[in-house]
């Protein structure tokens, strides 16, 4: 009995598509999912034509051949009508459901959605290189879909994010989009790059719109769009809304009032380590926070004291005061410069530890600064712990200085610093810092604040300096690199100012 010859390409493709739900991608872009008999193969002019369709569209390609074949995946070489180069059509078995798979599918579906939106909104433009794939080497994130768009002689980079991603991803979108723009400018210097078009879900554009007010308008053009995927609409964010800030100042005396009101309640705690416990009034909270090298271990509100590190503090009583003493002894032992990095108490909230050192010795960061001219989070930014520490200071001759501290690499650091800088400038231009009791007895210069981005020298993200170059000229930025063993004392390794 002779062996049966392998089926021809048409039969192999039909068998694979008929075997179950398939995900369809072309040249790295997810197109749609086939969940039923939504395909047809036919011969036309000696060529094999593959028709695929979903509820939204029909896809037709000439099949040049089978490039890869396995039980889970079929890769076809295909020819697009009117296109000079062949492409790769990937038919893959649908993966199991799960959170990771769901996010990936949503991102690929958004890529297809964005392609259709761009084709409608910019009908005369040519789209190139749409992708949702991550590339860690180039700092391209899978959170954002990216592409290039040609309009006549001009080119735009495009970035967008689907509504299922978190608010933090929306706030970081501008940094990642500008990295994409920089990479394209370097890769294709012959192209006339007009700027960036950024698409964010409705309700997630406020942070980015505010930041656009601090960018160098002469160097790049950014068009921001608010999108609704269900309604298939995008709306250009009005230029008049760019740079609008939701910010307010709290009178400086309020901090002292809270300290005084809670002082008697924490007197016994102070006695456990006189002069070593930090007493901080956190931004937006009417309570006193007691910290050991930046890590909160107790707090007092309306005269009621609680303690504990983590999400579940317990009320302090006579019966459990010994537990507080034990916790403080452990903090003294483990959260110390000579402590072990394996201890969670040592590793927790490094920015707050670094902030405390900066407040103790600001001259180590900038010799022009004095301790009595430094404030925490003034004005306060929304969002609680942002993974950075904000300090506002002034030099002896009245120059405002915004300090952004970060203990580990963070791609978004320049824009987190810009957020704080924009708010400080806004209040400074209106003369509010003096009226609200800050920097008493010091005549502040009218010049915009300086911005210091401070981090251990090896912890600046490789993209930091490129992103800084997109900031407006009036944002005078200096990168301050610290010693890696900063917990043992601050030393400046390098200081680099833009321009």
C-alpha positions as a Python dict, from the first residue, in 0.01 Angstrom:
ca = {
    (1, 'X'): (0, 0, 0),
    (2, 'X'): (158, 325, -107),
    (3, 'X'): (193, 621, 132),
    (4, 'X'): (-50, 907, 72),
    (5, 'X'): (122, 1211, -73),
    (6, 'X'): (103, 1529, 144),
    (7, 'X'): (-205, 1736, 81),
    (8, 'X'): (-161, 2035, -149),
    (9, 'X'): (-137, 2386, 3),
    (10, 'X'): (-507, 2458, -40),
    (11, 'X'): (-610, 2144, 148),
    (12, 'X'): (-356, 2208, 427),
    (13, 'X'): (-475, 2566, 477),
    (14, 'X'): (-842, 2458, 475),
    (15, 'X'): (-774, 2181, 726),
    (16, 'X'): (-591, 2419, 962),
    (17, 'X'): (-862, 2686, 950),
    (18, 'X'): (-1141, 2434, 997),
    (19, 'X'): (-979, 2275, 1303),
    (20, 'X'): (-1088, 2547, 1549),
    (21, 'X'): (-1082, 2918, 1639),
    (22, 'X'): (-782, 3097, 1487),
    (23, 'X'): (-613, 3430, 1555),
    (24, 'X'): (-509, 3617, 1240),
    (25, 'X'): (-209, 3853, 1226),
    (26, 'X'): (-27, 4013, 938),
    (27, 'X'): (330, 4144, 959),
    (28, 'X'): (313, 4158, 1338),
    (29, 'X'): (-28, 4328, 1360),
    (30, 'X'): (-324, 4141, 1509),
    (31, 'X'): (-621, 4162, 1272),
    (32, 'X'): (-910, 3962, 1417),
    (33, 'X'): (-1018, 3623, 1545),
    (34, 'X'): (-1191, 3361, 1334),
    (35, 'X'): (-1450, 3184, 1548),
    (36, 'X'): (-1638, 2996, 1279),
    (37, 'X'): (-1627, 2901, 911),
    (38, 'X'): (-1535, 3256, 812),
    (39, 'X'): (-1302, 3175, 525),
    (40, 'X'): (-1297, 3068, 164),
    (41, 'X'): (-1018, 2953, -70),
    (42, 'X'): (-1046, 2974, -448),
    (43, 'X'): (-831, 2956, -760),
    (44, 'X'): (-815, 3269, -976),
    (45, 'X'): (-578, 3320, -1267),
    (46, 'X'): (-350, 3043, -1149),
    (47, 'X'): (-326, 3198, -800),
    (48, 'X'): (-474, 3077, -474),
    (49, 'X'): (-690, 3347, -309),
    (50, 'X'): (-767, 3337, 63),
    (51, 'X'): (-1078, 3523, 183),
    (52, 'X'): (-1114, 3587, 559),
    (53, 'X'): (-1388, 3786, 725),
    (54, 'X'): (-1512, 3899, 1064),
    (55, 'X'): (-1802, 4115, 1176),
    (56, 'X'): (-1596, 4422, 1095),
    (57, 'X'): (-1411, 4351, 773),
    (58, 'X'): (-1315, 4123, 487),
    (59, 'X'): (-951, 4031, 414),
    (60, 'X'): (-833, 3899, 77),
    (61, 'X'): (-477, 3791, -2),
    (62, 'X'): (-300, 3594, -274),
    (63, 'X'): (-119, 3298, -118),
    (64, 'X'): (239, 3268, -243),
    (65, 'X'): (318, 2964, -31),
    (66, 'X'): (339, 2809, 315),
    (67, 'X'): (644, 2939, 504),
    (68, 'X'): (598, 2760, 840),
    (69, 'X'): (365, 2486, 952),
    (70, 'X'): (291, 2325, 1288),
    (71, 'X'): (-18, 2199, 1472),
    (72, 'X'): (-43, 2540, 1647),
    (73, 'X'): (56, 2783, 1373),
    (74, 'X'): (51, 2828, 996),
    (75, 'X'): (257, 3108, 839),
    (76, 'X'): (172, 3203, 482),
    (77, 'X'): (361, 3416, 237),
    (78, 'X'): (97, 3648, 92),
    (79, 'X'): (74, 3917, -174),
    (80, 'X'): (-134, 4225, -118),
    (81, 'X'): (-307, 4381, -415),
    (82, 'X'): (-111, 4686, -525),
    (83, 'X'): (176, 4620, -282),
    (84, 'X'): (529, 4567, -413),
    (85, 'X'): (654, 4345, -130),
    (86, 'X'): (503, 4019, -4),
    (87, 'X'): (394, 3989, 357),
    (88, 'X'): (351, 3723, 624),
    (89, 'X'): (6, 3614, 731),
    (90, 'X'): (5, 3419, 1059),
    (91, 'X'): (-282, 3188, 1145),
    (92, 'X'): (-249, 3066, 1504),
    (93, 'X'): (-454, 2849, 1735),
    (94, 'X'): (-641, 3060, 1989),
    (95, 'X'): (-460, 3056, 2321),
    (96, 'X'): (-616, 2968, 2652),
    (97, 'X'): (-808, 3236, 2834),
    (98, 'X'): (-630, 3421, 3115),
    (99, 'X'): (-544, 3769, 3237),
    (100, 'X'): (-221, 3789, 3036),
    (101, 'X'): (-377, 3654, 2723),
    (102, 'X'): (-673, 3890, 2764),
    (103, 'X'): (-450, 4194, 2790),
    (104, 'X'): (-247, 4089, 2488),
    (105, 'X'): (-559, 4028, 2282),
    (106, 'X'): (-700, 4366, 2384),
    (107, 'X'): (-379, 4538, 2278),
    (108, 'X'): (-374, 4364, 1942),
    (109, 'X'): (-741, 4443, 1887),
    (110, 'X'): (-669, 4806, 1972),
    (111, 'X'): (-393, 4810, 1710),
    (112, 'X'): (-648, 4708, 1448),
    (113, 'X'): (-892, 4968, 1584),
    (114, 'X'): (-630, 5242, 1565),
    (115, 'X'): (-543, 5146, 1207),
    (116, 'X'): (-906, 5192, 1105),
    (117, 'X'): (-932, 5520, 1295),
    (118, 'X'): (-621, 5664, 1130),
    (119, 'X'): (-745, 5556, 787),
    (120, 'X'): (-1068, 5746, 848),
    (121, 'X'): (-929, 6057, 1020),
    (122, 'X'): (-625, 6097, 791),
    (123, 'X'): (-754, 5947, 470),
    (124, 'X'): (-480, 6091, 251),
    (125, 'X'): (-199, 5959, 471),
    (126, 'X'): (3, 5638, 442),
    (127, 'X'): (47, 5425, 753),
    (128, 'X'): (374, 5245, 817),
    (129, 'X'): (502, 4998, 1076),
    (130, 'X'): (206, 4970, 1312),
    (131, 'X'): (310, 4749, 1605),
    (132, 'X'): (218, 4657, 1962),
    (133, 'X'): (529, 4448, 2026),
    (134, 'X'): (758, 4528, 2319),
    (135, 'X'): (1126, 4601, 2260),
    (136, 'X'): (1315, 4637, 2588),
    (137, 'X'): (1639, 4733, 2416),
    (138, 'X'): (1477, 5042, 2265),
    (139, 'X'): (1238, 5104, 2560),
    (140, 'X'): (928, 5032, 2348),
    (141, 'X'): (644, 4912, 2570),
    (142, 'X'): (365, 4670, 2477),
    (143, 'X'): (125, 4904, 2658),
    (144, 'X'): (126, 5137, 2358),
    (145, 'X'): (52, 5085, 1990),
    (146, 'X'): (290, 5280, 1770),
    (147, 'X'): (318, 5362, 1400),
    (148, 'X'): (436, 5622, 1150),
    (149, 'X'): (207, 5826, 930),
    (150, 'X'): (309, 6004, 609),
    (151, 'X'): (110, 6308, 496),
    (152, 'X'): (251, 6449, 173),
    (153, 'X'): (614, 6541, 246),
    (154, 'X'): (572, 6526, 623),
    (155, 'X'): (591, 6235, 865),
    (156, 'X'): (426, 6191, 1203),
    (157, 'X'): (491, 5933, 1471),
    (158, 'X'): (174, 5792, 1625),
    (159, 'X'): (118, 5632, 1966),
    (160, 'X'): (-204, 5514, 2129),
    (161, 'X'): (-331, 5321, 2428),
    (162, 'X'): (-650, 5124, 2481),
    (163, 'X'): (-897, 5204, 2758),
    (164, 'X'): (-821, 4881, 2945),
    (165, 'X'): (-477, 4999, 3055),
    (166, 'X'): (-434, 5172, 3389),
    (167, 'X'): (-412, 5541, 3474),
    (168, 'X'): (-36, 5509, 3539),
    (169, 'X'): (12, 5386, 3181),
    (170, 'X'): (-176, 5688, 3048),
    (171, 'X'): (41, 5922, 3255),
    (172, 'X'): (358, 5760, 3118),
    (173, 'X'): (240, 5762, 2757),
    (174, 'X'): (405, 6090, 2660),
    (175, 'X'): (752, 5972, 2765),
    (176, 'X'): (723, 5646, 2571),
    (177, 'X'): (577, 5827, 2267),
    (178, 'X'): (868, 6074, 2260),
    (179, 'X'): (1116, 5786, 2280),
    (180, 'X'): (943, 5641, 1973),
    (181, 'X'): (972, 5980, 1799),
    (182, 'X'): (1342, 6011, 1888),
    (183, 'X'): (1418, 5663, 1758),
    (184, 'X'): (1248, 5737, 1425),
    (185, 'X'): (1426, 6070, 1390),
    (186, 'X'): (1759, 5896, 1436),
    (187, 'X'): (1669, 5603, 1211),
    (188, 'X'): (1525, 5817, 929),
    (189, 'X'): (1699, 6157, 934),
    (190, 'X'): (1607, 6205, 568),
    (191, 'X'): (1239, 6233, 658),
    (192, 'X'): (1070, 6561, 751),
    (193, 'X'): (927, 6477, 1095),
    (194, 'X'): (634, 6705, 1175),
    (195, 'X'): (582, 6570, 1527),
    (196, 'X'): (376, 6331, 1736),
    (197, 'X'): (8, 6234, 1740),
    (198, 'X'): (-92, 6077, 2070),
    (199, 'X'): (-425, 5896, 2126),
    (200, 'X'): (-541, 5838, 2485),
    (201, 'X'): (-874, 5717, 2624),
    (202, 'X'): (-1130, 5978, 2726),
    (203, 'X'): (-1075, 6087, 3085),
    (204, 'X'): (-704, 5998, 3073),
    (205, 'X'): (-561, 6301, 2894),
    (206, 'X'): (-533, 6556, 3178),
    (207, 'X'): (-180, 6474, 3296),
    (208, 'X'): (-43, 6466, 2942),
    (209, 'X'): (-223, 6787, 2844),
    (210, 'X'): (-65, 6962, 3142),
    (211, 'X'): (282, 6838, 3050),
    (212, 'X'): (251, 6963, 2693),
    (213, 'X'): (260, 7314, 2836),
    (214, 'X'): (619, 7249, 2944),
    (215, 'X'): (754, 7116, 2615),
    (216, 'X'): (974, 7295, 2363),
    (217, 'X'): (715, 7397, 2106),
    (218, 'X'): (981, 7507, 1859),
    (219, 'X'): (1136, 7159, 1859),
    (220, 'X'): (829, 6943, 1821),
    (221, 'X'): (459, 6954, 1760),
    (222, 'X'): (230, 6729, 1961),
    (223, 'X'): (-134, 6669, 1877),
    (224, 'X'): (-328, 6504, 2161),
    (225, 'X'): (-652, 6313, 2097),
    (226, 'X'): (-915, 6181, 2336),
    (227, 'X'): (-1066, 5853, 2211),
    (228, 'X'): (-1373, 5638, 2268),
    (229, 'X'): (-1327, 5288, 2129),
    (230, 'X'): (-1691, 5182, 2159),
    (231, 'X'): (-1817, 5489, 1974),
    (232, 'X'): (-1520, 5480, 1731),
    (233, 'X'): (-1446, 5849, 1775),
    (234, 'X'): (-1145, 6066, 1854),
    (235, 'X'): (-1153, 6430, 1958),
    (236, 'X'): (-858, 6667, 1937),
    (237, 'X'): (-781, 6814, 2278),
    (238, 'X'): (-820, 7190, 2247),
    (239, 'X'): (-490, 7379, 2245),
    (240, 'X'): (-635, 7612, 2509),
    (241, 'X'): (-658, 7317, 2748),
    (242, 'X'): (-289, 7232, 2717),
    (243, 'X'): (-96, 7340, 3022),
    (244, 'X'): (-404, 7383, 3244),
    (245, 'X'): (-321, 7265, 3595),
    (246, 'X'): (-532, 7148, 3887),
    (247, 'X'): (-319, 7277, 4174),
    (248, 'X'): (-353, 7453, 4507),
    (249, 'X'): (-138, 7558, 4800),
    (250, 'X'): (-192, 7477, 5166),
    (251, 'X'): (-85, 7756, 5407),
    (252, 'X'): (252, 7680, 5564),
    (253, 'X'): (111, 7748, 5911),
    (254, 'X'): (-128, 7452, 5873),
    (255, 'X'): (166, 7213, 5901),
    (256, 'X'): (275, 7371, 6228),
    (257, 'X'): (-84, 7372, 6356),
    (258, 'X'): (-111, 6996, 6296),
    (259, 'X'): (226, 6933, 6459),
    (260, 'X'): (117, 7126, 6767),
    (261, 'X'): (-222, 6953, 6785),
    (262, 'X'): (-70, 6604, 6775),
    (263, 'X'): (241, 6678, 6983),
    (264, 'X'): (115, 6554, 7319),
    (265, 'X'): (-16, 6229, 7171),
    (266, 'X'): (327, 6127, 7041),
    (267, 'X'): (539, 6251, 7332),
    (268, 'X'): (594, 5901, 7470),
    (269, 'X'): (700, 5777, 7126),
    (270, 'X'): (955, 6055, 7090),
    (271, 'X'): (1117, 5945, 7413),
    (272, 'X'): (1201, 5605, 7261),
    (273, 'X'): (1458, 5765, 7026),
    (274, 'X'): (1506, 6135, 7106),
    (275, 'X'): (1605, 6335, 6800),
    (276, 'X'): (1603, 6033, 6567),
    (277, 'X'): (1236, 6002, 6477),
    (278, 'X'): (1113, 6214, 6186),
    (279, 'X'): (782, 6393, 6237),
    (280, 'X'): (617, 6470, 5904),
    (281, 'X'): (278, 6614, 5808),
    (282, 'X'): (207, 6428, 5481),
    (283, 'X'): (59, 6626, 5194),
    (284, 'X'): (-318, 6608, 5192),
    (285, 'X'): (-342, 6438, 5533),
    (286, 'X'): (-439, 6611, 5860),
    (287, 'X'): (-221, 6387, 6073),
    (288, 'X'): (132, 6351, 6200),
    (289, 'X'): (344, 6073, 6051),
    (290, 'X'): (631, 5930, 6255),
    (291, 'X'): (906, 5783, 6040),
    (292, 'X'): (1234, 5601, 6079),
    (293, 'X'): (1466, 5694, 5794),
    (294, 'X'): (1164, 5779, 5581),
    (295, 'X'): (954, 5471, 5662),
    (296, 'X'): (633, 5545, 5849),
    (297, 'X'): (587, 5324, 6157),
    (298, 'X'): (330, 5528, 6353),
    (299, 'X'): (85, 5809, 6297),
    (300, 'X'): (-134, 6038, 6508),
    (301, 'X'): (-466, 6185, 6398),
    (302, 'X'): (-704, 6377, 6624),
    (303, 'X'): (-499, 6261, 6922),
    (304, 'X'): (-537, 5891, 6839),
    (305, 'X'): (-210, 5707, 6775),
    (306, 'X'): (-173, 5390, 6568),
    (307, 'X'): (137, 5198, 6467),
    (308, 'X'): (264, 4933, 6228),
    (309, 'X'): (441, 4911, 5894),
    (310, 'X'): (209, 4822, 5611),
    (311, 'X'): (-159, 4840, 5534),
    (312, 'X'): (-303, 4735, 5874),
    (313, 'X'): (-189, 4959, 6160),
    (314, 'X'): (-328, 4895, 6506),
    (315, 'X'): (-434, 5143, 6772),
    (316, 'X'): (-166, 5207, 7033),
    (317, 'X'): (-263, 5108, 7387),
    (318, 'X'): (-85, 5049, 7716),
    (319, 'X'): (-106, 4675, 7656),
    (320, 'X'): (68, 4676, 7316),
    (321, 'X'): (323, 4954, 7370),
    (322, 'X'): (587, 4681, 7402),
    (323, 'X'): (511, 4573, 7043),
    (324, 'X'): (584, 4928, 6927),
    (325, 'X'): (915, 4922, 7113),
    (326, 'X'): (1001, 4591, 6946),
    (327, 'X'): (915, 4733, 6602),
    (328, 'X'): (1130, 5039, 6662),
    (329, 'X'): (1422, 4824, 6778),
    (330, 'X'): (1391, 4618, 6461),
    (331, 'X'): (1385, 4934, 6248),
    (332, 'X'): (1694, 5065, 6427),
    (333, 'X'): (1873, 4737, 6353),
    (334, 'X'): (1753, 4660, 5997),
    (335, 'X'): (1677, 5000, 5845),
    (336, 'X'): (2028, 5129, 5892),
    (337, 'X'): (2312, 5209, 5649),
    (338, 'X'): (2486, 4887, 5753),
    (339, 'X'): (2163, 4683, 5734),
    (340, 'X'): (2106, 4389, 5502),
    (341, 'X'): (1944, 4458, 5161),
    (342, 'X'): (1757, 4131, 5210),
    (343, 'X'): (1546, 4290, 5483),
    (344, 'X'): (1212, 4428, 5359),
    (345, 'X'): (1246, 4709, 5613),
    (346, 'X'): (1577, 4808, 5455),
    (347, 'X'): (1434, 4805, 5101),
    (348, 'X'): (1099, 4975, 5167),
    (349, 'X'): (1036, 5326, 5032),
    (350, 'X'): (1395, 5416, 4939),
    (351, 'X'): (1286, 5757, 4802),
    (352, 'X'): (1165, 5859, 5148),
    (353, 'X'): (1497, 5753, 5301),
    (354, 'X'): (1681, 5953, 5037),
    (355, 'X'): (1449, 6249, 5097),
    (356, 'X'): (1534, 6250, 5467),
    (357, 'X'): (1907, 6260, 5391),
    (358, 'X'): (1854, 6547, 5148),
    (359, 'X'): (1663, 6744, 5410),
    (360, 'X'): (1939, 6686, 5665),
    (361, 'X'): (2220, 6793, 5432),
    (362, 'X'): (2087, 6977, 5124),
    (363, 'X'): (2431, 7127, 5059),
    (364, 'X'): (2547, 6778, 4963),
    (365, 'X'): (2316, 6805, 4660),
    (366, 'X'): (2360, 7176, 4590),
    (367, 'X'): (2586, 7396, 4805),
    (368, 'X'): (2358, 7696, 4741),
    (369, 'X'): (2074, 7537, 4941),
    (370, 'X'): (2012, 7580, 5313),
    (371, 'X'): (1811, 7343, 5541),
    (372, 'X'): (1565, 7613, 5649),
    (373, 'X'): (1473, 7674, 5284),
    (374, 'X'): (1345, 7322, 5203),
    (375, 'X'): (983, 7199, 5200),
    (376, 'X'): (824, 6863, 5125),
    (377, 'X'): (560, 6849, 4848),
    (378, 'X'): (470, 7217, 4818),
    (379, 'X'): (241, 7228, 4630),
    (380, 'X'): (124, 6870, 4676),
    (381, 'X'): (55, 6655, 4372),
    (382, 'X'): (-240, 6420, 4361),
    (383, 'X'): (-185, 6047, 4372),
    (384, 'X'): (-14, 5992, 4707),
    (385, 'X'): (311, 5796, 4681),
    (386, 'X'): (433, 5845, 4323),
    (387, 'X'): (761, 5658, 4365),
    (388, 'X'): (947, 5988, 4372),
    (389, 'X'): (1002, 6253, 4641),
    (390, 'X'): (936, 6620, 4572),
    (391, 'X'): (1123, 6897, 4753),
    (392, 'X'): (1096, 7271, 4704),
    (393, 'X'): (1388, 7486, 4809),
    (394, 'X'): (1551, 7820, 4749),
    (395, 'X'): (1907, 7939, 4733),
    (396, 'X'): (2040, 8202, 4970),
    (397, 'X'): (1983, 8469, 4705),
    (398, 'X'): (1621, 8370, 4639),
    (399, 'X'): (1633, 8137, 4338),
    (400, 'X'): (1359, 7872, 4360),
    (401, 'X'): (1480, 7513, 4315),
    (402, 'X'): (1256, 7213, 4250),
    (403, 'X'): (1415, 6881, 4349),
    (404, 'X'): (1289, 6545, 4226),
    (405, 'X'): (1447, 6245, 4401),
    (406, 'X'): (1448, 5890, 4269),
    (407, 'X'): (1638, 5591, 4411),
    (408, 'X'): (1602, 5360, 4108),
    (409, 'X'): (1583, 5390, 3731),
    (410, 'X'): (1259, 5544, 3609),
    (411, 'X'): (1201, 5633, 3246),
    (412, 'X'): (933, 5885, 3342),
    (413, 'X'): (1151, 6085, 3585),
    (414, 'X'): (1189, 6397, 3362),
    (415, 'X'): (812, 6431, 3330),
    (416, 'X'): (747, 6363, 3698),
    (417, 'X'): (989, 6646, 3767),
    (418, 'X'): (813, 6861, 3508),
    (419, 'X'): (476, 6801, 3680),
    (420, 'X'): (611, 6949, 4001),
    (421, 'X'): (801, 7229, 3824),
    (422, 'X'): (488, 7344, 3636),
    (423, 'X'): (288, 7372, 3957),
    (424, 'X'): (559, 7555, 4144),
    (425, 'X'): (600, 7801, 3856),
    (426, 'X'): (224, 7858, 3841),
    (427, 'X'): (202, 7956, 4207),
    (428, 'X'): (529, 8151, 4195),
    (429, 'X'): (411, 8366, 3903),
    (430, 'X'): (106, 8460, 4109),
    (431, 'X'): (309, 8551, 4415),
    (432, 'X'): (134, 8287, 4624),
    (433, 'X'): (436, 8122, 4787),
    (434, 'X'): (509, 8427, 5003),
    (435, 'X'): (142, 8497, 5072),
    (436, 'X'): (91, 8141, 5198),
    (437, 'X'): (382, 8170, 5439),
    (438, 'X'): (665, 7995, 5255),
    (439, 'X'): (1023, 8126, 5255),
    (440, 'X'): (958, 8395, 5518),
    (441, 'X'): (1205, 8681, 5509),
    (442, 'X'): (1346, 8580, 5169),
    (443, 'X'): (1288, 8785, 4853),
    (444, 'X'): (1230, 8524, 4581),
    (445, 'X'): (1363, 8596, 4234),
    (446, 'X'): (1109, 8633, 3956),
    (447, 'X'): (1295, 8379, 3738),
    (448, 'X'): (1133, 8037, 3679),
    (449, 'X'): (1243, 7762, 3918),
    (450, 'X'): (1543, 7545, 3846),
    (451, 'X'): (1482, 7169, 3828),
    (452, 'X'): (1721, 6918, 3983),
    (453, 'X'): (1669, 6551, 3893),
    (454, 'X'): (1855, 6358, 4162),
    (455, 'X'): (1928, 5984, 4161),
    (456, 'X'): (2216, 5742, 4219),
    (457, 'X'): (2455, 5785, 3927),
    (458, 'X'): (2394, 5440, 3778),
    (459, 'X'): (2016, 5463, 3821),
    (460, 'X'): (1939, 5726, 3560),
    (461, 'X'): (1743, 5562, 3280),
    (462, 'X'): (1930, 5562, 2944),
    (463, 'X'): (1653, 5775, 2791),
    (464, 'X'): (1662, 6051, 3055),
    (465, 'X'): (1884, 6299, 2873),
    (466, 'X'): (1702, 6252, 2542),
    (467, 'X'): (1368, 6325, 2711),
    (468, 'X'): (1507, 6628, 2892),
    (469, 'X'): (1591, 6780, 2554),
    (470, 'X'): (1218, 6797, 2472),
    (471, 'X'): (1148, 7024, 2771),
    (472, 'X'): (1099, 7397, 2716),
    (473, 'X'): (1416, 7613, 2740),
    (474, 'X'): (1287, 7789, 3053),
    (475, 'X'): (1293, 7455, 3237),
    (476, 'X'): (1657, 7472, 3349),
    (477, 'X'): (1738, 7109, 3425),
    (478, 'X'): (2039, 6966, 3606),
    (479, 'X'): (2099, 6594, 3652),
    (480, 'X'): (2265, 6521, 3986),
    (481, 'X'): (2418, 6173, 4013),
    (482, 'X'): (2480, 6044, 4365),
    (483, 'X'): (2702, 5770, 4507),
    (484, 'X'): (2545, 5424, 4490),
    (485, 'X'): (2590, 5373, 4867),
    (486, 'X'): (2395, 5693, 4940),
    (487, 'X'): (2244, 5545, 5257),
    (488, 'X'): (2585, 5594, 5419),
    (489, 'X'): (2590, 5963, 5324),
    (490, 'X'): (2528, 6174, 5015),
    (491, 'X'): (2806, 6253, 4770),
    (492, 'X'): (2769, 6398, 4421),
    (493, 'X'): (2934, 6183, 4152),
    (494, 'X'): (2838, 6406, 3859),
    (495, 'X'): (2638, 6717, 3783),
    (496, 'X'): (2518, 6778, 3425),
    (497, 'X'): (2315, 7079, 3318),
    (498, 'X'): (2134, 7098, 2988),
    (499, 'X'): (2288, 7327, 2733),
}
